[in-house]
């Protein structure tokens, strides 16, 4: 007959070894949550602008409507201001500029070995 090791009584969670469990559990960062809601509001606004282009009866339009119905529950009306939109556009523009600089540097690095091999 196989031996079984004793475990915690039924209904009680098994405790972690002493010193290996955190004192408190992770807590959500309310600042990140607020920023996420702002960005979600921008996404909702963009989806609302996209819907007439796709047409509500098309397959794409139906999926956009599903997404809107899910996201609108979390974003209060009027939560996105013109200043929020401007800040998001500036953030995306800066990220695009940085990405372009990195891509140019990578292209230069890739061209240098090719030039050495041709010589």
N, C-alpha and C positions, 0 to 999 in steps of 0.2 A: 504494500500500500504506500503511495507517495506521501512524503512528508509535506506539510504546509507550514508556512511561516505565520506567526500570529500577526494579525492586522488590527486596525482600529475597529472598534465596535460598529455595527451597522448603523448608518444614519449620522455618524460623526466623520468629518473630513480628516484625512490623514495630515498630521502636522509636519511642517518642514523641519529639518534638523536645526538645532539651536544655532543662531548666528547666520543662517542662510536665507532668512526671509526679511523683506523690507519692513521697516517700522510702519510706514504708511503706504497705501497704494498710490498709483499714479493719479494725478489730478489734471483735468483738462486745462489748457491755457486759454482763458477767456479772451485775451487779446487776439490770439490766432483764430479763435472761433468767430469773433466779430469781423476780422479781415476776410475770413472765408465766406461769411454771409454777404459782405459787400461784393466780393467777386462773383458769388452765385447770383446776386441781383443783376450784375452786368451780363452774365451768361443768359439769364432769363430774358433780359431786354434784347439781346442779340437773337435769341431764338424766336422772340415775338416778331422781330424784323424779318427773319428768315421765312417764317410761315407763309406770308403772302407770295413770296417768290416760288416756293415749292408747291403751293396749293394744298389746302387742307385735305382734299380727297385723294391725293397721291400717296404712294407708299411712304415716301420721305416725309410728307406732311403729317401723316398719321403717327409716325415715330416721333416727330418733333412735338406733336400734341401730347403724346404719352409723357415725354420728358418734361414738358412744361407743367403738366398736371402734377408730376412728382415734385418738381423743384419749387413751384409757387407756394406750396404748403410751408416752406421754410423761410421764405423771403417776405417780410411785411411790405405792404404797398408803400411806395414813396421812400424806400430805403436807399435808392440809388439817386444821388444828386448829380448835376452837371459837373461839379468839382470831382466827384468820384470817377466819372467817365474820363475827364481830362487827366487825372492822376494815372489811371490805368493805361491810357494811350501813351503817356510819357514813359511809364514803366516798360511797356512793350517796345517802345522806340529805343530806349536805352539798351534793353536786352538784345534787340536786333543789331544795334551798332556794335556791341561787344561780340556777338556771334560772328558778324562779318569780319571783324578784326582777327578773330581766332581762325576763321576759315582762310583768310589771306595768308596768315603766318603758316598754316599747314600746307597750303598750296606751294608756297616758297620752299618749304622744307622738302616737299616731294619733288620739286623741279631741280633742286641742287644735285641729288644723286644721279638724276637722268643726264644732267649736263656733264657731270664728271665721267660717266660711262661713255658718252659720245666723244669725249676728248681723247 
